[in-house]
Amino acid sequence: MNINGLNISIIGAVRSGVAAARLCIRQGAVPFVSDYSSAEKILPSVEAMDKAGIVYETGGHTERVYLCDLMVTSPGVPSDSPVLTEAKNRGIKVISELEFASWFYKGTIIGITGTNGKTTTTTLTAYLLEKCGKKVFTAGNIGYAFSEIADTASADSYVALEISSFQLDYIDTFKPKYSMILNITPDHLDRYQNSFSLYSKAKFDITRNQDDKDYFIYNADDENIKLDSISKLPNKLEFSTKHKVAEGAYFDGENLISVSAGKETVLIKAELMSLKGEHNIYNVLSVLAVLNKIGVDNNCISEALKTFPGVEHRLEFVRELNGVEFINDSKATNVDSVWYALRSFSKPLLLILGGKDKGNDYDRIREPVLKNVRKIYAIGSSKEKVYNYFNPLLPVEKVETLEDCVIKAKDDAKQGEIVLLSPACASFDMFSSYEHRGKVFKQAVEKL
């Protein structure tokens, strides 16, 4: 794609936006970055743009942003944002940073989306490929912004891309060799007119441009993944923990098994994997389906699965103090993630719940909460909603800060119990990201 000499406006000045601007410069285009936030709020990005000589504005979008041949939007910008709507009304083509970067990437794209498990699956995909001798990048919502590596990676490289539905809202020609939907459960409904069908459709956009040379990998146990949405795709790979599959990977209750052209290969016993929990079996199966088609050595995969270190902020053990374990699951930003987290422990739990609500339906976790949780600490802008739902069922305490939650839980917990941060909500009411929230939690725990 030749963009030499084009004027390109980029909406959003955080990681993806700055990377897209640098990509513009490398390709001979003229970027202009516009962010609604104040310069103080995005100071690291402002400093990076100053250093790179990128022209930008902060504190709102002026008329200057529409003087462009193309507009690129960052994933954090709402798809119905007024600046994007106005650009489209003026006939300006709007694309996502994901789409933009894909124009310049010559390697193999493994696109990974779904409501839960994206970060673990993306990280695991890259880890196994690297351990088994492949050139690979981790990019998208984690690792590199795709634009950082798109035009410098070699044709024999792979990129494991964590992709949100937001990034798929403005794709045009984006075409992964391997597309993957791990699961679909209600999430981010505040961004999709409170419509689950619109959210689900956005996820399926990952397959929009695939053809008979590509593969679609999906969770055959998820009733929300409707195959009529991708009926045109000839190459489908399934993964399941409930039944055998014709092509892909499945779990027989003891072993993880890959299937290709009718041939089954036992890869590893679940008990030997470093990743634990039902949700992680699904994550691993999805990756096995892909690696089998790539042709990665099975023995290498099996050995690497024993050493994968996991992902920070996802059921991360922080510390044990006086027989009480502290677990950081800050990445659990929806109720389905919390459902899996609660099922991962047999010990009694003291649960920290709440944050920026995204239309949560707590009926989903009612049963495991009643079974496993002794007390809830309600926090953040949704603490009243959490309190009103759960207080009739078990003790709930409203708390102002995460640090106070940790202190109160430490005082309340008994030997053999677990203090679990698994908020079921976004972090933006109190923190800059789920990573920030998780780090504050860990720091508070370490201070005890």
Buried (B, 14 or more C-beta within 10 A) or exposed (E): EEBEEBBBBBBBBBBBBBBBBBBBEEBEBBBBBBBBBEBEBBEEBBEBBEEEEBEBBBEEBEEEBBEBBBBBBBBBBEBEBEBBEBBEEEEBEBBBBBBBBBBBBEBBBBBBBBBBBBBBBBBBBBBBBBBBEBBBBBBBBBBBBBBBBBBEBEEEBBBBBBBBBBBBBBBBEBBBBBBBBBBBBBBBBEBBEEEBEEBBBBBBBBBBBBEEEBBBBBBBBBEBBEEEBBEEBEBBBBBBBEEEBEBBBBBEEEBBBBBBEEEBBEBBEBEEBEBEBEBBBBBBBBBBBBBBBBEBEBEBBBBBBEEBEBBBBBBBEBBEBEEBBBBBBBBBBBBBBBBBBBBBBEEBBBBBBBBBBBBBEBEBBBEBBEEBBBBBBBBBBBBEBBBEBBBEEEEBBBBEEBBBBBBBBBEBBEEEBBBBBBBBBBBBBBBEBBBBBBBBBBEBBEEB
